[in-house]
């Protein structure tokens, strides 16, 4: 998500940065879970997410992966083939269920927000 592309001319940059960060934090777990049907190691996940427009700092991703593993949503596998060992993460059965539940909540929230903005602005962009 490119914050520079957002129409925020009247909002101070530091305020907009903080708001955008809060919004991203709310979806980062679901975004990660969406990419772990197949095993991936951390750096490959970072690259994949960036390719799809969701850049995540390593200092955010790796603690998140460890926390999701501790919660039983991810399993780890070490691959020692190749030049160096890599820890791969994949969804567990509970991780699949959690991802599906979060996706359902996200879909519902998106629909609610769409209704809120449509009814509040009459379909306009709300910039008045």
N, CA, C and O of each residue as an XYZ file, in Angstrom:
512
protein
N       0.859     -1.160      0.000
C       0.000      0.000      0.000
C       0.903      1.219      0.000
O       1.761      1.367      0.870
N       0.707      2.087     -0.972
C       1.544      3.263     -1.117
C       0.835      4.465     -0.519
O      -0.126      4.978     -1.090
N       1.314      4.909      0.633
C       0.677      6.037      1.306
C       0.860      7.328      0.515
O       0.056      8.251      0.648
N       1.914      7.407     -0.311
C       2.139      8.607     -1.119
C       1.041      8.795     -2.163
O       0.806      9.913     -2.621
N       0.372      7.716     -2.537
C      -0.679      7.794     -3.549
C      -2.030      8.184     -2.956
O      -2.996      8.376     -3.694
N      -2.108      8.303     -1.637
C      -3.374      8.624     -0.991
C      -3.653     10.126     -1.052
O      -2.737     10.938     -0.919
N      -4.912     10.488     -1.250
C      -5.271     11.913     -1.282
C      -5.352     12.466      0.139
O      -6.417     12.454      0.757
N      -4.231     12.946      0.649
C      -4.186     13.403      2.033
C      -3.628     14.815      2.142
O      -2.946     15.146      3.111
N      -3.922     15.653      1.138
C      -3.355     17.000      1.100
C      -3.632     17.813      2.354
O      -2.794     18.614      2.767
N      -4.792     17.621      2.963
C      -5.166     18.425      4.121
C      -4.860     17.736      5.450
O      -5.130     18.298      6.511
N      -4.307     16.540      5.404
C      -3.995     15.798      6.622
C      -2.475     15.817      6.802
O      -1.742     15.435      5.890
N      -1.994     16.257      7.968
C      -0.543     16.261      8.189
C       0.057     14.877      7.955
O      -0.540     13.860      8.307
N       1.224     14.856      7.369
C       1.885     13.602      6.991
C       2.044     12.655      8.186
O       1.789     11.458      8.049
N       2.460     13.160      9.352
C       2.680     12.282     10.505
C       1.368     11.663     10.983
O       1.341     10.507     11.407
N       0.287     12.427     10.915
C      -1.026     11.896     11.305
C      -1.449     10.802     10.329
O      -1.913      9.738     10.739
N      -1.288     11.070      9.049
C      -1.681     10.094      8.024
C      -0.842      8.822      8.135
O      -1.368      7.718      7.989
N       0.460      8.971      8.393
C       1.326      7.803      8.553
C       0.861      6.921      9.709
O       0.819      5.698      9.582
N       0.516      7.540     10.829
C       0.065      6.774     12.004
C      -1.258      6.076     11.737
O      -1.442      4.920     12.116
N      -2.175      6.773     11.087
C      -3.477      6.163     10.775
C      -3.324      4.991      9.817
O      -3.952      3.947      9.995
N      -2.491      5.168      8.805
C      -2.271      4.100      7.833
C      -1.605      2.895      8.498
O      -1.929      1.752      8.176
N      -0.682      3.143      9.417
C      -0.009      2.057     10.133
C      -1.008      1.271     10.976
O      -0.962      0.041     10.995
N      -1.898      1.953     11.663
C      -2.922      1.270     12.454
C      -3.809      0.403     11.571
O      -4.141     -0.724     11.936
N      -4.189      0.924     10.419
C      -5.034      0.170      9.494
C      -4.307     -1.085      9.002
O      -4.896     -2.165      8.953
N      -3.036     -0.945      8.641
C      -2.240     -2.089      8.173
C      -2.086     -3.145      9.265
O      -2.177     -4.341      8.989
N      -1.854     -2.709     10.498
C      -1.700     -3.663     11.597
C      -2.937     -4.526     11.743
O      -2.852     -5.690     12.135
N      -4.077     -3.955     11.428
C      -5.325     -4.694     11.567
C      -5.507     -5.800     10.542
O      -6.318     -6.703     10.748
N      -4.773     -5.747      9.450
C      -4.963     -6.750      8.396
C      -3.738     -7.628      8.147
O      -3.801     -8.563      7.349
N      -2.639     -7.340      8.815
C      -1.394     -8.050      8.512
C      -1.471     -9.543      8.838
O      -0.895    -10.356      8.116
N      -2.165     -9.914      9.903
C      -2.296    -11.330     10.248
C      -3.041    -12.062      9.134
O      -2.589    -13.105      8.663
N      -4.164    -11.523      8.721
C      -4.934    -12.152      7.653
C      -4.126    -12.209      6.361
O      -4.165    -13.213      5.649
N      -3.403    -11.152      6.060
C      -2.577    -11.132      4.851
C      -1.538    -12.253      4.881
O      -1.346    -12.946      3.881
N      -0.880    -12.431      6.000
C       0.126    -13.503      6.123
C      -0.523    -14.876      6.026
O      -0.038    -15.744      5.300
N      -1.603    -15.072      6.743
C      -2.281    -16.365      6.708
C      -2.750    -16.711      5.298
O      -2.804    -17.884      4.928
N      -3.086    -15.701      4.520
C      -3.576    -15.942      3.161
C      -2.507    -16.526      2.250
O      -2.829    -17.095      1.207
N      -1.237    -16.394      2.629
C      -0.147    -16.824      1.764
C       0.550    -18.099      2.225
O       1.567    -18.489      1.652
N       0.015    -18.752      3.252
C       0.737    -19.887      3.824
C       0.013    -21.229      3.685
O       0.179    -22.111      4.527
N      -0.785    -21.385      2.631
C      -1.353    -22.698      2.334
C      -0.224    -23.678      2.007
O      -0.253    -24.840      2.410
N       0.755    -23.186      1.276
C       1.947    -23.959      0.949
C       3.086    -23.460      1.820
O       3.130    -22.273      2.146
N       4.012    -24.334      2.207
C       5.130    -23.885      3.045
C       5.950    -22.785      2.372
O       6.253    -22.855      1.181
N       6.300    -21.776      3.155
C       7.157    -20.674      2.690
C       8.100    -20.303      3.812
O       7.731    -20.350      4.986
N       9.304    -19.938      3.456
C      10.204    -19.409      4.467
C       9.995    -17.907      4.549
O       9.438    -17.295      3.638
N      10.447    -17.320      5.648
C      10.142    -15.923      5.945
C      10.473    -14.946      4.841
O       9.641    -14.110      4.486
N      11.684    -15.035      4.284
C      12.076    -14.070      3.263
C      11.228    -14.209      2.004
O      10.872    -13.211      1.377
N      10.905    -15.445      1.633
C      10.039    -15.661      0.465
C       8.655    -15.072      0.718
O       8.029    -14.539     -0.198
N       8.180    -15.167      1.955
C       6.884    -14.569      2.308
C       6.964    -13.048      2.208
O       6.049    -12.409      1.688
N       8.054    -12.470      2.702
C       8.245    -11.015      2.574
C       8.194    -10.581      1.112
O       7.526     -9.608      0.763
N       8.905    -11.311      0.270
C       8.939    -10.979     -1.153
C       7.564    -11.113     -1.798
O       7.139    -10.242     -2.557
N       6.880    -12.198     -1.496
C       5.549    -12.440     -2.074
C       4.579    -11.335     -1.674
O       3.832    -10.814     -2.502
N       4.606    -10.991     -0.397
C       3.707     -9.947      0.092
C       4.024     -8.615     -0.604
O       3.111     -7.893     -1.005
N       5.301     -8.293     -0.745
C       5.693     -7.048     -1.409
C       5.249     -7.050     -2.871
O       4.763     -6.037     -3.375
N       5.414     -8.184     -3.551
C       4.974     -8.292     -4.946
C       3.488     -7.977     -5.087
O       3.054     -7.405     -6.087
N       2.722     -8.356     -4.078
C       1.275     -8.166     -4.129
C       0.833     -6.849     -3.493
O      -0.365     -6.600     -3.355
N       1.796     -6.002     -3.103
C       1.470     -4.668     -2.611
C       1.422     -4.506     -1.105
O       1.043     -3.443     -0.615
N       1.805     -5.552     -0.347
C       1.770     -5.475      1.116
C       3.194     -5.627      1.638
O       3.631     -6.724      1.984
N       3.903     -4.512      1.688
C       5.271     -4.554      2.197
C       5.244     -4.632      3.714
O       4.526     -3.888      4.382
N       6.047     -5.553      4.245
C       6.126     -5.776      5.683
C       7.591     -5.766      6.079
O       8.428     -6.378      5.416
N       7.891     -5.082      7.141
C       9.247     -5.038      7.659
C       9.599     -6.379      8.297
O       8.743     -7.027      8.900
N      10.864     -6.797      8.161
C      11.297     -8.057      8.780
C      11.066     -8.044     10.284
O      10.726     -9.068     10.875
N      11.251     -6.882     10.897
C      11.064     -6.750     12.338
C       9.615     -6.908     12.760
O       9.330     -7.084     13.944
N       8.716     -6.848     11.825
C       7.295     -7.094     12.088
C       6.937     -8.537     11.753
O       6.234     -9.202     12.514
N       7.425     -9.017     10.611
C       7.019    -10.335     10.132
C       7.508    -11.480     11.017
O       6.718    -12.339     11.408
N       8.788    -11.498     11.331
C       9.324    -12.658     12.055
C       8.723    -12.825     13.450
O       8.394    -13.952     13.821
N       8.565    -11.767     14.238
C       7.857    -11.942     15.519
C       6.413    -12.398     15.326
O       5.901    -13.185     16.122
N       5.755    -11.912     14.280
C       4.387    -12.335     13.993
C       4.339    -13.832     13.682
O       3.473    -14.544     14.191
N       5.260    -14.308     12.852
C       5.297    -15.731     12.523
C       5.521    -16.574     13.765
O       4.879    -17.612     13.930
N       6.424    -16.146     14.642
C       6.659    -16.893     15.886
C       5.407    -16.912     16.762
O       5.067    -17.939     17.349
N       4.727    -15.769     16.844
C       3.512    -15.697     17.668
C       2.409    -16.594     17.102
O       1.725    -17.290     17.854
N       2.238    -16.579     15.788
C       1.221    -17.431     15.163
C       1.554    -18.909     15.341
O       0.661    -19.746     15.479
N       2.845    -19.219     15.336
C       3.259    -20.604     15.586
C       2.951    -20.994     17.034
O       2.433    -22.081     17.291
N       3.269    -20.109     17.972
C       2.976    -20.387     19.385
C       1.484    -20.567     19.637
O       1.086    -21.324     20.522
N       0.658    -19.869     18.854
C      -0.796    -19.975     18.995
C      -1.352    -21.213     18.306
O      -2.548    -21.492     18.399
N      -0.497    -21.953     17.620
C      -0.933    -23.171     16.960
C      -1.502    -22.970     15.570
O      -2.071    -23.899     14.997
N      -1.358    -21.766     15.013
C      -1.904    -21.488     13.687
C      -0.932    -21.849     12.570
O      -1.341    -22.090     11.434
N       0.354    -21.885     12.899
C       1.387    -22.243     11.926
C       2.221    -23.387     12.470
O       2.397    -23.543     13.678
N       2.726    -24.180     11.543
C       3.709    -25.207     11.875
C       4.995    -24.842     11.151
O       4.966    -24.213     10.093
N       6.102    -25.232     11.719
C       7.386    -24.958     11.086
C       8.015    -26.255     10.605
O       7.804    -27.323     11.180
N       8.782    -26.135      9.550
C       9.545    -27.264      9.011
C      10.903    -26.710      8.624
O      10.988    -25.660      7.988
N      11.951    -27.395      8.996
C      13.292    -26.988      8.589
C      13.667    -27.719      7.319
O      13.467    -28.929      7.212
N      14.209    -26.996      6.361
C      14.751    -27.585      5.141
C      16.245    -27.322      5.167
O      16.683    -26.173      5.101
N      17.019    -28.381      5.264
C      18.469    -28.225      5.355
C      19.158    -28.479      4.023
O      20.386    -28.465      3.945
N      18.383    -28.708      2.986
C      18.956    -28.861      1.653
C      19.357    -27.491      1.135
O      18.778    -26.481      1.534
N      20.323    -27.450      0.266
C      20.746    -26.175     -0.286
C      21.898    -25.583      0.504
O      22.554    -26.267      1.288
N      22.129    -24.300      0.282
C      23.298    -23.654      0.865
C      23.163    -23.371      2.351
O      24.165    -23.341      3.066
N      21.938    -23.162      2.830
C      21.747    -22.903      4.256
C      20.373    -23.386      4.696
O      19.434    -23.424      3.902
N      20.266    -23.749      5.947
C      18.963    -24.217      6.451
C      17.933    -23.084      6.441
O      18.253    -21.926      6.710
N      16.706    -23.449      6.129
C      15.612    -22.468      6.124
C      14.436    -23.034      6.894
O      14.101    -24.214      6.797
N      13.820    -22.147      7.664
C      12.620    -22.531      8.396
C      11.412    -22.146      7.542
O      11.217    -20.980      7.199
N      10.615    -23.150      7.211
C       9.409    -22.939      6.429
C       8.204    -22.944      7.362
O       8.160    -23.688      8.342
N       7.237    -22.105      7.040
C       5.998    -22.022      7.803
C       4.848    -22.425      6.906
O       4.849    -22.150      5.706
N       3.869    -23.080      7.499
C       2.644    -23.427      6.774
C       1.488    -23.405      7.763
O       1.683    -23.524      8.973
N       0.286    -23.251      7.230
C      -0.900    -23.256      8.077
C      -1.154    -24.642      8.653
O      -0.984    -25.650      7.967
N      -1.557    -24.684      9.900
C      -2.057    -25.918     10.502
C      -3.554    -25.986     10.200
O      -4.119    -25.065      9.609
N      -4.185    -27.077     10.610
C      -5.641    -27.179     10.438
C      -6.335    -26.031     11.172
O      -7.275    -25.431     10.650
N      -5.863    -25.728     12.388
C      -6.449    -24.612     13.128
C      -6.154    -23.289     12.424
O      -6.981    -22.378     12.443
N      -4.981    -23.181     11.805
C      -4.646    -21.982     11.048
C      -5.583    -21.763      9.866
O      -5.968    -20.632      9.568
N      -5.945    -22.856      9.194
C      -6.918    -22.764      8.087
C      -8.267    -22.272      8.610
O      -8.899    -21.403      8.010
N      -8.692    -22.836      9.728
C      -9.991    -22.426     10.288
C      -9.952    -20.960     10.729
O     -10.905    -20.215     10.505
N      -8.852    -20.553     11.353
C      -8.723    -19.163     11.805
C      -8.702    -18.222     10.606
O      -9.352    -17.177     10.626
N      -7.959    -18.586      9.561
C      -7.908    -17.745      8.364
C      -9.297    -17.598      7.744
O      -9.699    -16.498      7.366
N     -10.023    -18.702      7.641
C     -11.361    -18.648      7.058
C     -12.299    -17.792      7.902
O     -13.113    -17.041      7.364
N     -12.186    -17.905      9.222
C     -13.026    -17.095     10.113
C     -12.666    -15.617      9.992
O     -13.550    -14.761      9.949
N     -11.365    -15.320      9.938
C     -10.941    -13.921      9.787
C     -11.357    -13.356      8.437
O     -11.744    -12.192      8.336
N     -11.275    -14.179      7.407
C     -11.703    -13.728      6.079
C     -13.192    -13.423      6.072
O     -13.614    -12.438      5.465
N     -13.991    -14.240      6.731
C     -15.426    -13.979      6.820
C     -15.681    -12.669      7.563
O     -16.536    -11.879      7.161
N     -14.934    -12.441      8.649
C     -15.088    -11.176      9.386
C     -14.657     -9.992      8.533
O     -15.308     -8.948      8.537
N     -13.554    -10.156      7.801
C     -13.063     -9.079      6.929
C     -14.118     -8.752      5.859
O     -14.399     -7.584      5.589
N     -14.687     -9.784      5.264
C     -15.700     -9.583      4.227
C     -16.900     -8.840      4.797
O     -17.437     -7.931      4.164
N     -17.314     -9.232      5.990
C     -18.439     -8.566      6.642
C     -18.108     -7.113      6.979
O     -18.921     -6.219      6.742
N     -16.936     -6.879      7.523
C     -16.523     -5.502      7.846
C     -16.422     -4.640      6.598
O     -16.815     -3.473      6.614
N     -15.901     -5.204      5.522
C     -15.794     -4.458      4.268
C     -17.174     -4.040      3.765
O     -17.362     -2.916      3.299
N     -18.133     -4.958      3.864
C     -19.491     -4.648      3.434
C     -20.105     -3.571      4.326
O     -20.793     -2.675      3.836
N     -19.860     -3.655      5.624
C     -20.380     -2.642      6.549
C     -19.774     -1.282      6.226
O     -20.494     -0.285      6.166
N     -18.462     -1.229      6.019
C     -17.819      0.048      5.685
C     -18.363      0.620      4.377
O     -18.590      1.824      4.258
N     -18.565     -0.253      3.410
C     -19.123      0.200      2.134
C     -20.501      0.831      2.349
O     -20.802      1.887      1.792
N     -21.329      0.177      3.157
C     -22.653      0.739      3.447
C     -22.536      2.052      4.207
O     -23.247      3.011      3.907
N     -21.641      2.098      5.190
C     -21.468      3.323      5.973
C     -21.059      4.498      5.083
O     -21.616      5.590      5.198
N     -20.099      4.276      4.210
C     -19.647      5.358      3.345
C     -20.685      5.724      2.297
O     -20.862      6.900      1.980
N     -21.371      4.726      1.757
C     -22.375      4.992      0.740
C     -23.547      5.771      1.332
O     -24.013      6.748      0.744
N     -24.015      5.339      2.488
C     -25.153      6.024      3.103
C     -24.765      7.390      3.655
O     -25.573      8.318      3.627
N     -23.555      7.523      4.149
C     -23.104      8.788      4.711
C     -22.868      9.840      3.631
O     -23.137     11.022      3.848
N     -22.370      9.423      2.480
C     -21.986     10.389      1.441
C     -22.927     10.359      0.252
O     -22.775     11.157     -0.673
N     -23.893      9.457      0.257
C     -24.768      9.365     -0.907
C     -24.022      8.914     -2.147
O     -24.394      9.249     -3.271
N     -22.948      8.136     -1.921
C     -22.173      7.643     -3.055
C     -21.031      8.567     -3.439
O     -20.236      8.223     -4.313
N     -20.927      9.732     -2.809
C     -19.832     10.655     -3.105
C     -18.588     10.235     -2.353
O     -18.642      9.324     -1.527
N     -17.477     10.880     -2.623
C     -16.216     10.495     -1.978
C     -16.063     11.053     -0.577
O     -15.087     10.724      0.097
N     -16.971     11.872     -0.113
C     -16.943     12.365      1.256
C     -15.945     13.459      1.501
O     -15.599     13.724      2.652
N     -15.465     14.106      0.458
C     -14.410     15.107      0.630
C     -14.944     16.512      0.929
O     -14.160     17.444      1.108
N     -16.253     16.669      0.984
C     -16.782     18.017      1.224
C     -16.759     18.422      2.663
O     -17.175     19.530      2.999
